[in-house]
Amino acid sequence: MAVQVRSLPNGRIVSRDRSRSTPGVVLVRAPWRDMYHTLMVLSWPRLIGGVLTIYLLLNLLFASAYALSPGSIANAQPGSFTDAFSFSVQTFATIGYGAMAPANEIGHVLMVLEAFVGMLTTALVTGAVFSKFSRPTARVRFAKVAVVSQRNGVPHFMFRMANERGNQIVEARVQVSLALWERTAEGELMRRFHDLRMVRAQNMMFALSWTAMHAIEPDSPLYGQTQASLAEAEAELVVSLVGTDETMAQTVHARWSYLANEILFDHRYVDMIGIEPDGRRTVALARIDSAVPVAAASPP
């Protein structure tokens, strides 16, 4: 069985395209063995480019078959590959302008075969495009950095998120795990996940922004950790958000992660919530990544 080895930059557990999560190194089947999943995870430009390439190759294949069978197309100029290609496109898409038509048995056989391939291809592409277009997604933007600062005298690990859509994600739930390389008593090195207990793990209506917090108390996996110790253990804090999009009434999810160098100790976020004169609250998304040292943020 053919396999591929795939890895992510910097050994991340969560890819930073906000759409997929994959272990740092995985073994996967060849893409053609799971074509539906391959099409679903392709970007739109790659999907459209792939469909266009297949479309052109199939038409070139059938046009070559017509060209190698002189007299198979009525009203086509003898030896004209352009006419053969044009007839192939008309047959493949069931257009049928009427100027050209099959002229012998070979032409009829090729026409029937190409019409079948064209209908099958159109059905498959339509299903793939519709499935990809209708797949529910969450437009949740995560801050590029997390911070650690005091809250009521207790250090807290914090990161914030913003809903980029104008609707709400209801019953949103967030989970955070700390991934560390640890060595067992038998000397085996393995990746372990430690769940972080959030101060508020559920948000009834996630509309604007949400700053998720974890209290770093003695029972916390982050207790006593520093940026240097997290970097040494190749730590990664994995964030998973799940909720229901009120517009589509479907479950949506988003993922993000923070490496040690993306966690700023003794920092706080810059405020991003504003109030308009008419009382409406606004979110300045341009500030979502802004964090300043606690000393600089403290009043004189």
Secondary structure, DSSP 8 states (H G I E B T S, - for coil): --EEEEE-GGG-SB-TTSS-B--SEEEEE-GGGGHHHHHHHS-HHHHHHHHHHHHHHHHHHHHHHHHTSTTSEET--TT-HHHHHHHHHHHHTT---SS-EE-SHHHHHHHHHHHHHHHHHHHHHHHHHHHHHH-----EEE-S-EEEEEETTEEEEEEEEEE-SSS-EEEEEEEEEEEEEEE-TTS-EEEEEEEE--S--EEEEE-SEEEEEEE--TTSTTTT--HHHHHHTT-EEEEEEEEEETTTTEEEEEEEEEEGGGEEETEEE---EEE-TTS-EEE-GGGTT-EEEHHHHS--
